Amino acid sequence: MAGTVMREFAGKTAFVTGGASGIGFAFGRAFAEAGMKVMLADIEPEALASAVESLQSFGPGVRGVSCDVADPASLEHAAKASYEAFGNVHVVCNNAGVAAGGGIDNISLDNWRWVLDVNLMGVLHGVRTFLPHIRAHGEGGHIVNTASMAGMESGLGFSPYVASKFAVVAMSEGLAMQLKPLGIGVTVLCPGYVRTRIGESGRNRPARYGPAPPLDAASPAGALVAQIAKFLQAGLDPSEVAARVLSAIRKGELYVFTHPEMRGEVDERFAAIQAAMGKAAAL
Ligand SMILES: NC(=O)c1ccc[n+]([C@@H]2O[C@H](COP(=O)([O-])OP(=O)(O)OC[C@H]3O[C@@H](n4cnc5c(N)ncnc54)[C@H](O)[C@@H]3O)[C@@H](O)[C@H]2O)c1
């Protein structure tokens, strides 16, 4: 059954992965304030419990469920907990994400696997879990995938983070095209630096990916990490990002950008692509 594009939030339900911190937590608060029931799903139990606690007074119902988005069964379980608590889910935010070092000197397969499992497969697992449900209930729905400006330009270099975010942008574009006729919206969020705990992602690195490879603070990779930490500190407040996303859902917008000062970097990439396409035309 075809749904309708979501304009009204009150009384509906949002499911947010990575909801215990940063952007996901800000989503949770904004949805609750808009009158939605909210299920926060996260891998970090203590942070999740305090996030749920601190949002209690904001909306008709906020709950939390433990979930590792890298594991499809864990997401299925979390979805079931959400249906049992609140009934149908309408907005799904595939937002959980982690960052780990990359570069050319120490290409760590564990780093690549962890980042791709959470940032890319986690988004896919969310779509795969909730899409049949949203299509079946026919009450309208919207999928929000958190990518990054790192999915628009590769300024962070050769890294699993950039690869994962380019993939999330591409899959969101493809999904939007296929869901449009069904009246289900898709938004891909591409922020620059936001003041969150993403720089401390290692706190949630499961043991199966091994320890993070040692980082020499004096190396170029170490300097980049220190620089990024400063940019994150000076980053946008997550509540501003959440407000933009709610507005995009209401308007049915695909892309959300929050950092206009990064436009030049995207322009540069497109200019290089256009120039190369020009050479193809000359063949
Ligand atoms: N902070 C930024 O500057 C920035 C910029 C662009 C994009 N993003 C993206 O925003 C999203 C949210 O990150 P944030 O910046 O709020 O960071 P954050 O660390 O504050 O929050 C991320 C949340 O995801 C959870 N998480 C990590 N692994 C998980 C897993 N396997 N399963 C379930 N939950 C898991 C963490 O416990 C945490 O609560 C990420 O996808 C990130 O890549 C962040």
The ligand as an SDF file (V2000), in Angstrom:
LIG
                    3D

 44 48  0  0  0  0  0  0  0  0999 V2000
   30.0790   15.1650   14.6600 N   0  0  0  0  0  0  0  0  0  0  0  0
   30.3600   15.4960   13.3950 C   0  0  0  0  0  0  0  0  0  0  0  0
   31.1280   16.4410   13.1250 O   0  0  0  0  0  0  0  0  0  0  0  0
   29.7290   14.7390   12.2710 C   0  0  0  0  0  0  0  0  0  0  0  0
   29.8220   15.2520   10.9810 C   0  0  0  0  0  0  0  0  0  0  0  0
   29.2500   14.5670    9.9250 C   0  0  0  0  0  0  0  0  0  0  0  0
   28.5720   13.3850   10.1650 C   0  0  0  0  0  0  0  0  0  0  0  0
   28.4890   12.8950   11.4260 N   0  0  0  0  0  0  0  0  0  0  0  0
   27.7700   11.6380   11.6230 C   0  0  0  0  0  0  0  0  0  0  0  0
   26.7540   11.8210   12.5870 O   0  0  0  0  0  0  0  0  0  0  0  0
   26.3970   10.5380   13.1180 C   0  0  0  0  0  0  0  0  0  0  0  0
   26.2500   10.6460   14.6200 C   0  0  0  0  0  0  0  0  0  0  0  0
   27.5330   10.8640   15.2030 O   0  0  0  0  0  0  0  0  0  0  0  0
   27.8160   11.9730   16.3140 P   0  0  0  0  0  0  0  0  0  0  0  0
   28.6770   12.9810   15.6960 O   0  0  0  0  0  0  0  0  0  0  0  0
   26.5590   12.3750   16.9620 O   0  0  0  0  0  0  0  0  0  0  0  0
   28.7780   11.1490   17.2970 O   0  0  0  0  0  0  0  0  0  0  0  0
   28.5550   10.5660   18.7720 P   0  0  0  0  0  0  0  0  0  0  0  0
   29.7230    9.6950   19.0470 O   0  0  0  0  0  0  0  0  0  0  0  0
   28.2770   11.6820   19.7120 O   0  0  0  0  0  0  0  0  0  0  0  0
   27.2340    9.6920   18.6300 O   0  0  0  0  0  0  0  0  0  0  0  0
   27.2430    8.4740   17.9070 C   0  0  0  0  0  0  0  0  0  0  0  0
   26.3600    7.4590   18.6320 C   0  0  0  0  0  0  0  0  0  0  0  0
   26.3790    6.2310   17.8820 O   0  0  0  0  0  0  0  0  0  0  0  0
   26.4670    5.1600   18.8100 C   0  0  0  0  0  0  0  0  0  0  0  0
   27.0230    3.9600   18.1730 N   0  0  0  0  0  0  0  0  0  0  0  0
   28.3100    3.7200   17.8070 C   0  0  0  0  0  0  0  0  0  0  0  0
   28.4230    2.4890   17.2870 N   0  0  0  0  0  0  0  0  0  0  0  0
   27.1770    1.9470   17.3060 C   0  0  0  0  0  0  0  0  0  0  0  0
   26.6540    0.6910   16.8800 C   0  0  0  0  0  0  0  0  0  0  0  0
   27.4420   -0.2520   16.3510 N   0  0  0  0  0  0  0  0  0  0  0  0
   25.3390    0.4680   17.0350 N   0  0  0  0  0  0  0  0  0  0  0  0
   24.5260    1.4050   17.5970 C   0  0  0  0  0  0  0  0  0  0  0  0
   24.9720    2.6100   18.0200 N   0  0  0  0  0  0  0  0  0  0  0  0
   26.2820    2.8700   17.8620 C   0  0  0  0  0  0  0  0  0  0  0  0
   27.3520    5.7030   19.9160 C   0  0  0  0  0  0  0  0  0  0  0  0
   27.2290    4.9700   21.1150 O   0  0  0  0  0  0  0  0  0  0  0  0
   26.8550    7.1380   20.0330 C   0  0  0  0  0  0  0  0  0  0  0  0
   25.8200    7.2480   20.9640 O   0  0  0  0  0  0  0  0  0  0  0  0
   27.4720    9.5780   12.6350 C   0  0  0  0  0  0  0  0  0  0  0  0
   26.9720    8.8200   11.5500 O   0  0  0  0  0  0  0  0  0  0  0  0
   28.5800   10.4860   12.1670 C   0  0  0  0  0  0  0  0  0  0  0  0
   29.3960    9.8910   11.1970 O   0  0  0  0  0  0  0  0  0  0  0  0
   29.0400   13.5320   12.4850 C   0  0  0  0  0  0  0  0  0  0  0  0
  1  2  1  0
  2  3  2  0
  2  4  1  0
  4  5  1  0
  4 44  2  0
  5  6  2  0
  6  7  1  0
  7  8  2  0
  8  9  1  0
  8 44  1  0
  9 10  1  0
  9 42  1  0
 10 11  1  0
 11 12  1  0
 11 40  1  0
 12 13  1  0
 13 14  1  0
 14 15  2  0
 14 16  1  0
 14 17  1  0
 17 18  1  0
 18 19  2  0
 18 20  1  0
 18 21  1  0
 21 22  1  0
 22 23  1  0
 23 24  1  0
 23 38  1  0
 24 25  1  0
 25 26  1  0
 25 36  1  0
 26 27  1  0
 26 35  1  0
 27 28  2  0
 28 29  1  0
 29 30  1  0
 29 35  2  0
 30 31  1  0
 30 32  2  0
 32 33  1  0
 33 34  2  0
 34 35  1  0
 36 37  1  0
 36 38  1  0
 38 39  1  0
 40 41  1  0
 40 42  1  0
 42 43  1  0
M  CHG  2   8   1  16  -1
M  END
$$$$
